Amino acid sequence: MRLTEDRISHLSHLVIDRLFRDDIADFPDEAQALREAKKVFGYYGRVEDEVDTFVRQKIAKLSRQVPEGGREWDILYRKYFEEEMAKKKI
């Protein structure tokens, strides 16, 4: 799922507010903390999109046709997706 700028902003505010409220972290510059959180969410979204494209291409290149939406396709997609995300340490 592609994260919009509004969703990234909303999630960033939720995370920063929760960290502060639960006394897990203190932010001397809240604006900077929000920018960093937005950067992390944006990076994750970009990597996830790249991995999604790679995995779809990998499944399409298999010697046998695996129809998208089928059980086998879903299993392969999850397996390959998790492998690629692990390679990227995400």
C-alpha positions as CSV (number, residue, x, y, z in Angstrom):
1,M,0.0,0.0,0.0
2,R,1.4,3.3,-1.0
3,L,1.6,5.9,1.8
4,T,0.5,9.4,0.8
5,E,2.2,12.4,2.3
6,D,-0.8,13.0,4.5
7,R,-0.6,9.4,5.9
8,I,3.2,9.7,6.4
9,S,2.6,13.0,8.3
10,H,-0.2,11.5,10.4
11,L,1.8,8.4,11.3
12,S,4.9,10.5,12.1
13,H,2.9,12.7,14.5
14,L,1.4,9.6,16.2
15,V,4.8,8.0,16.7
16,I,6.4,11.2,18.0
17,D,3.5,12.0,20.3
18,R,3.4,8.5,21.7
19,L,7.1,8.3,22.3
20,F,6.9,11.6,24.2
21,R,3.7,10.8,26.1
22,D,5.0,7.4,27.3
23,D,8.2,9.1,28.4
24,I,10.3,6.9,26.0
25,A,12.0,9.8,24.3
26,D,12.4,13.6,24.7
27,F,12.7,15.7,21.7
28,P,14.5,19.1,22.1
29,D,13.4,20.0,18.6
30,E,10.0,18.4,17.8
31,A,10.0,19.7,14.3
32,Q,13.3,18.0,13.5
33,A,12.0,14.8,15.1
34,L,8.9,14.9,12.8
35,R,11.1,15.5,9.8
36,E,13.2,12.5,10.6
37,A,10.2,10.3,11.3
38,K,8.7,11.4,7.9
39,K,12.0,10.6,6.2
40,V,12.0,7.1,7.7
41,F,8.4,6.4,6.7
42,G,9.1,7.7,3.2
43,Y,12.2,5.6,2.8
44,Y,10.3,2.5,4.0
45,G,7.6,3.1,1.4
46,R,10.1,3.5,-1.4
47,V,11.9,0.3,-0.5
48,E,8.6,-1.5,-0.2
49,D,7.6,-0.3,-3.7
50,E,11.0,-1.4,-5.2
51,V,10.7,-4.8,-3.6
52,D,7.1,-5.2,-4.8
53,T,8.2,-4.5,-8.3
54,F,11.2,-6.9,-8.1
55,V,9.1,-9.7,-6.6
56,R,6.4,-9.4,-9.3
57,Q,9.0,-9.5,-12.0
58,K,10.7,-12.5,-10.4
59,I,7.4,-14.4,-10.3
60,A,6.6,-13.5,-13.9
61,K,10.0,-14.9,-15.0
62,L,9.4,-18.3,-13.5
63,S,9.6,-21.1,-16.1
64,R,6.0,-22.0,-15.4
65,Q,3.1,-19.6,-15.4
66,V,1.8,-18.7,-12.0
67,P,-1.5,-16.8,-12.2
68,E,-1.6,-13.7,-10.0
69,G,-4.2,-13.9,-7.3
70,G,-4.0,-17.6,-6.9
71,R,-2.9,-19.4,-3.8
72,E,0.5,-20.4,-5.2
73,W,1.2,-16.8,-6.4
74,D,0.3,-15.4,-3.0
75,I,2.6,-17.9,-1.2
76,L,5.5,-17.1,-3.6
77,Y,4.9,-13.4,-3.3
78,R,5.0,-13.4,0.5
79,K,8.1,-15.7,0.5
80,Y,10.1,-13.6,-2.0
81,F,8.9,-10.3,-0.5
82,E,10.1,-11.3,3.0
83,E,13.4,-12.6,1.6
84,E,14.1,-9.3,-0.2
85,M,13.1,-7.1,2.8
86,A,15.4,-9.2,5.0
87,K,18.2,-8.7,2.5
88,K,17.6,-5.0,2.9
89,K,17.5,-5.4,6.7
90,I,13.9,-4.0,6.9
